[in-house]
Amino acid sequence: MNTLSIFRKVAVAEGLSYVFLVFIAMPLKYWADLPLAVKYTGWAHGVLFMLYMVILIMAWQEYKWNFKKVVLIGFASLLPFAPFWVDKKLKEDNLNKSW
């Protein structure tokens, strides 16, 4: 398994954890008084976020991506649905070098 395929999997997992944290765990914490939902989901999301950044740096070095692309991909991790877009673009990029 190469760095790009690992990064794509981590991006999807990080995106799912972020969506779950924002749209499920946070409402459970504040509307249902279940703070453990945020504790565990937040912990998992934090680990996945760090992994996302580490593997992004590894992919940057391995694939010689330009700085603008790396910043865009890094910024995408801060928006709830953007990691899914990153996965799609990287899949397309792997097929036809689109961006």
Residue frames relative to the residue before (quaternion, step in Angstrom):
aa qw qx qy qz dx dy dz
M 1.0000 0.0000 0.0000 0.0000 0.00 0.00 0.00
N 0.3014 -0.7821 0.5195 0.1661 3.58 -0.76 1.01
T 0.7203 -0.4594 0.3111 0.4163 3.55 -1.31 0.28
L 0.6528 0.5287 -0.3238 0.4353 3.58 0.94 -0.83
S 0.6783 0.4699 -0.3093 0.4727 3.61 0.87 -0.82
I 0.6214 0.5159 -0.3446 0.4785 3.60 1.06 -0.66
F 0.6571 0.5134 -0.3152 0.4531 3.58 0.91 -0.89
R 0.6390 0.5241 -0.3313 0.4552 3.60 0.95 -0.82
K 0.6567 0.4999 -0.3118 0.4707 3.61 0.96 -0.79
V 0.6566 0.4943 -0.3061 0.4805 3.57 0.96 -0.85
A 0.6249 0.5419 -0.3421 0.4459 3.62 0.99 -0.78
V 0.6637 0.4858 -0.3043 0.4805 3.58 0.94 -0.85
A 0.6584 0.4991 -0.3134 0.4682 3.61 0.92 -0.86
E 0.6483 0.5077 -0.3145 0.4722 3.59 0.98 -0.83
G 0.6494 0.5174 -0.3096 0.4633 3.58 0.99 -0.82
L 0.6553 0.5030 -0.3069 0.4726 3.57 0.96 -0.85
S 0.6602 0.5023 -0.3178 0.4591 3.58 0.94 -0.84
Y 0.6439 0.5197 -0.3203 0.4612 3.59 1.03 -0.76
V 0.6506 0.5012 -0.3079 0.4803 3.58 0.94 -0.90
F 0.6548 0.5050 -0.3102 0.4690 3.58 0.93 -0.87
L 0.6502 0.5248 -0.3137 0.4510 3.58 0.95 -0.87
V 0.7374 0.4385 -0.2377 0.4554 3.58 0.77 -1.04
F 0.8140 0.3311 -0.1459 0.4545 3.57 0.79 -0.99
I 0.7472 0.3232 -0.2179 0.5384 3.61 1.21 -0.23
A 0.7420 0.4272 -0.2513 0.4515 3.60 0.61 -1.10
M 0.6606 0.5054 -0.3210 0.4528 3.61 0.90 -0.85
P 0.6627 0.4685 -0.3334 0.4797 3.65 0.85 -0.75
L 0.6249 0.5286 -0.3475 0.4575 3.61 1.01 -0.69
K 0.6397 0.5269 -0.3290 0.4526 3.57 1.01 -0.77
Y 0.7997 0.3543 -0.1740 0.4525 3.57 0.71 -1.05
W 0.7520 0.3784 -0.2244 0.4908 3.61 1.04 -0.62
A 0.7778 0.2930 -0.1672 0.5304 3.60 1.13 -0.56
D 0.4112 -0.7430 0.4415 0.2897 3.56 1.32 0.17
L 0.4605 0.6426 -0.4678 0.3953 3.57 0.89 1.04
P 0.0890 -0.8535 0.5115 0.0454 3.61 0.37 1.18
L 0.5639 0.6129 -0.3964 0.3863 3.62 1.14 -0.40
A 0.5438 0.6091 -0.4028 0.4136 3.59 1.17 -0.48
V 0.6944 0.4460 -0.2688 0.4966 3.58 0.95 -0.86
K 0.6085 0.5740 -0.3598 0.4132 3.58 0.99 -0.77
Y 0.7583 0.3874 -0.2178 0.4768 3.58 0.71 -1.03
T 0.6518 0.4927 -0.3194 0.4800 3.57 0.98 -0.76
G 0.6442 0.5252 -0.3126 0.4598 3.57 1.01 -0.81
W 0.6293 0.5264 -0.3248 0.4706 3.55 1.03 -0.81
A 0.6700 0.4897 -0.2980 0.4717 3.60 0.85 -0.96
H 0.6554 0.5090 -0.3129 0.4620 3.57 0.94 -0.88
G 0.6395 0.5338 -0.3283 0.4453 3.61 0.97 -0.79
V 0.6486 0.5010 -0.3112 0.4811 3.57 0.97 -0.84
L 0.6747 0.4870 -0.2961 0.4689 3.59 0.90 -0.89
F 0.6185 0.5384 -0.3421 0.4589 3.60 1.04 -0.71
M 0.6655 0.4880 -0.3069 0.4742 3.60 0.90 -0.88
L 0.6373 0.5196 -0.3181 0.4719 3.57 1.02 -0.82
Y 0.6004 0.5625 -0.3354 0.4589 3.58 1.05 -0.84
M 0.7060 0.4684 -0.2689 0.4580 3.58 0.80 -1.00
V 0.6506 0.5101 -0.3217 0.4616 3.60 0.94 -0.83
I 0.7036 0.4431 -0.2775 0.4812 3.59 0.85 -0.92
L 0.5641 0.5676 -0.3862 0.4588 3.61 1.14 -0.50
I 0.6625 0.4888 -0.3045 0.4790 3.60 0.91 -0.86
M 0.6388 0.5199 -0.3253 0.4645 3.59 0.99 -0.81
A 0.6685 0.4898 -0.2980 0.4737 3.59 0.95 -0.90
W 0.5989 0.5675 -0.3499 0.4436 3.58 1.05 -0.80
Q 0.6973 0.4616 -0.2714 0.4765 3.56 0.87 -0.92
E 0.6983 0.4925 -0.2801 0.4374 3.57 0.89 -0.93
Y 0.7895 0.3268 -0.1558 0.4956 3.58 0.90 -0.94
K 0.3836 -0.7617 0.4521 0.2613 3.60 1.32 0.07
W 0.1553 0.8005 -0.5558 0.1615 3.56 0.94 0.94
N 0.4864 -0.6401 0.4916 0.3347 3.57 -1.14 0.55
F 0.6854 -0.5237 0.3329 0.3809 3.53 -1.26 0.53
K 0.6254 0.5531 -0.3377 0.4346 3.60 0.98 -0.83
K 0.6540 0.5118 -0.3063 0.4653 3.58 0.95 -0.87
V 0.6632 0.5060 -0.3020 0.4615 3.59 0.95 -0.88
V 0.6462 0.5057 -0.3188 0.4744 3.58 0.98 -0.82
L 0.6441 0.5212 -0.3171 0.4614 3.60 0.95 -0.85
I 0.6746 0.4795 -0.2888 0.4813 3.58 0.90 -0.90
G 0.6463 0.5124 -0.3144 0.4700 3.57 1.02 -0.77
F 0.6521 0.5102 -0.3043 0.4710 3.58 0.97 -0.87
A 0.5995 0.5909 -0.3528 0.4086 3.59 1.07 -0.72
S 0.6141 0.5619 -0.3579 0.4232 3.59 1.10 -0.56
L 0.6440 0.5366 -0.3163 0.4442 3.60 1.23 -0.31
L 0.6858 0.4306 -0.2665 0.5228 3.59 1.28 -0.20
P 0.5927 -0.6573 0.3248 0.3334 3.61 -0.73 1.02
F 0.8129 0.2583 -0.1557 0.4983 3.66 0.76 -0.83
A 0.4649 0.7281 -0.4160 0.2841 3.60 1.24 -0.16
P 0.6063 0.5549 -0.3958 0.4096 3.68 0.93 -0.56
F 0.6058 0.5393 -0.3662 0.4561 3.61 1.12 -0.50
W 0.6137 0.5254 -0.3286 0.4892 3.57 1.13 -0.70
V 0.6267 0.5336 -0.3302 0.4621 3.59 1.00 -0.86
D 0.6435 0.5190 -0.3225 0.4609 3.59 0.91 -0.89
K 0.6604 0.5088 -0.3039 0.4611 3.58 0.91 -0.91
K 0.6818 0.4845 -0.2921 0.4637 3.59 0.88 -0.94
L 0.6601 0.4972 -0.3181 0.4647 3.60 0.96 -0.76
K 0.6133 0.5261 -0.3481 0.4753 3.57 1.09 -0.64
E 0.6563 0.4887 -0.3045 0.4875 3.58 0.95 -0.88
D 0.6381 0.5428 -0.3177 0.4441 3.57 0.96 -0.91
N 0.6489 0.5193 -0.3066 0.4639 3.53 1.01 -0.84
L 0.6965 0.4674 -0.2693 0.4731 3.57 1.13 -0.65
N 0.8558 0.0369 0.0235 0.5154 3.60 0.85 -0.90
K 0.4621 -0.7161 0.4294 0.2986 3.60 1.19 0.42
S 0.1321 0.8720 -0.4621 0.0932 3.59 0.93 0.96
W 0.8263 0.1537 -0.0841 0.5352 3.66 0.80 -0.73
